[in-house]
Amino acid sequence: MSTFMAKKETVERRWFIIDAQGQPIGRTAVKAANILRGKHRPEFTPHVDCGEFVIIINCDKAVLTGKKLEQKFYRHHSGYIGGLKEVNYKTLMNTRPELAMELAVKGMLPHNSIGDKAFTRLHVYKGSNHEQAAQKPTPID
C-alpha cells in the first residue's frame, strides 16, 4: 500500500470563522495557523499547500495574559541608522488589534513560500462583521 500524497490541484478549500472574543491571542493564532496550513485534514502533506481559508472576528476583544500588555513590544526596523520603531502592545491593541493578531499567526506559519501563500488566506476583522458571508464559513469553537 502506498502513502497518499495530496496534490495542490485537487485540494478543495473551505472557509472557517474563529471568534477571538475573550480568548488569548496565542490560542486563537494556533487554531488559525493549523487550519491555514491544513494540519487538521487527514490528507495533510507537508510539502503541499493544502490549507483552508480562515476569518478571525472580534480580535479587538482578544486578551493578552500576564503582564504582556505593559511589557511586550512590537519592534520593526526601517533599515536606516536609528530606524528602530517600537510600540507597546497596550497601544497596539487599542489602535490596530488586527496587526497584533496577524503577527501572532504569521509567526506560527512556516517561513517559506508555503507559509507566505497560507498567510494570504487569513482575514482578520476588528468587530463581529466580516465581508465573507457569501462563502458560508463554518464556525470553529
C-alpha positions in Angstrom: 0.0 0.0 0.0 1.4 3.4 -1.0 1.3 6.6 1.0 -1.3 9.1 -0.2 0.2 12.4 -1.3 -2.2 15.4 -1.8 -1.8 17.5 -4.9 -2.3 21.2 -5.0 -4.8 21.0 -7.9 -7.1 18.5 -6.1 -7.4 20.3 -2.7 -10.9 21.7 -2.0 -10.6 24.7 0.3 -13.3 25.5 2.8 -13.9 28.7 4.9 -13.7 28.7 8.7 -14.5 31.5 11.2 -12.9 31.9 14.6 -14.3 34.2 17.3 -11.4 35.6 19.3 -13.6 37.3 22.0 -12.2 36.6 25.4 -9.6 34.2 24.1 -5.8 34.7 24.4 -4.2 35.8 21.2 -1.8 32.9 21.1 -4.6 30.3 21.4 -6.6 31.8 18.6 -3.4 32.1 16.5 -2.6 28.4 16.9 -6.1 27.4 15.7 -5.8 29.7 12.7 -2.3 28.6 11.8 -3.2 24.9 11.9 -6.2 25.4 9.6 -4.3 27.7 7.3 -1.6 25.1 7.0 -4.0 22.2 6.6 -2.8 20.2 9.6 -6.4 19.4 10.6 -7.0 17.4 7.4 -6.4 13.6 7.3 -4.7 14.1 3.9 -2.2 16.6 5.1 1.0 16.6 3.1 3.9 18.8 4.5 5.3 19.9 1.1 1.9 20.7 -0.4 -0.2 23.8 0.4 -3.4 22.1 1.4 -4.7 24.7 3.9 -8.0 26.5 4.0 -9.4 30.0 4.5 -9.7 31.5 8.0 -11.7 34.5 9.2 -10.9 35.9 12.7 -13.5 38.2 14.1 -13.6 40.3 17.4 -9.8 40.5 17.5 -10.1 43.7 19.5 -11.7 41.7 22.3 -8.9 39.2 22.4 -6.8 39.2 25.6 -3.1 39.0 26.5 -2.3 37.1 29.6 0.1 38.1 32.4 1.9 41.5 32.1 2.2 41.3 28.3 0.2 44.5 27.7 2.8 46.6 29.6 6.0 44.6 29.0 5.7 43.3 25.4 6.7 45.4 22.4 6.2 45.2 18.6 9.5 46.2 17.1 10.4 46.8 13.4 13.3 48.5 11.7 13.3 50.8 8.7 16.7 49.7 7.6 18.3 53.1 8.2 20.6 54.0 11.1 18.5 54.7 14.2 15.4 53.4 12.4 14.2 51.1 15.2 10.5 51.7 15.9 8.8 50.1 18.9 5.2 50.1 20.0 3.9 48.8 23.3 1.2 46.1 22.9 -1.2 48.1 25.0 -1.1 50.9 22.4 -1.1 48.3 19.5 -4.2 46.5 20.9 -6.0 49.9 21.2 -5.1 51.2 17.7 -4.5 48.2 15.4 -5.6 44.9 17.0 -5.8 43.3 13.5 -2.0 43.7 13.2 -1.4 42.1 16.6 -3.4 39.0 15.6 -1.7 38.8 12.1 1.7 39.0 13.7 0.8 36.1 16.1 -0.5 33.9 13.2 2.4 34.8 10.9 4.9 33.8 13.5 3.3 30.3 13.7 3.4 29.6 10.0 6.5 28.2 8.2 8.8 30.9 7.0 8.9 29.8 3.3 6.7 30.0 0.2 4.1 27.7 1.6 3.7 29.9 4.7 3.6 33.0 2.6 0.8 31.6 0.5 -1.1 30.4 3.5 -0.9 33.8 5.1 -2.8 35.3 2.1 -5.8 33.2 3.1 -6.2 34.9 6.5 -8.8 37.6 7.0 -8.8 39.5 10.3 -11.5 41.9 11.5 -11.8 44.2 14.5 -15.6 43.7 15.1 -18.0 40.9 14.5 -18.9 41.9 10.9 -16.9 40.4 8.0 -17.1 40.6 4.3 -17.1 36.9 3.5 -20.7 36.0 4.3 -21.2 34.7 0.8 -18.6 31.9 1.4 -20.7 30.5 4.2 -17.9 30.0 6.8 -18.1 27.2 9.3 -17.6 28.4 12.9 -14.8 26.9 15.0 -15.0 26.6 18.8 
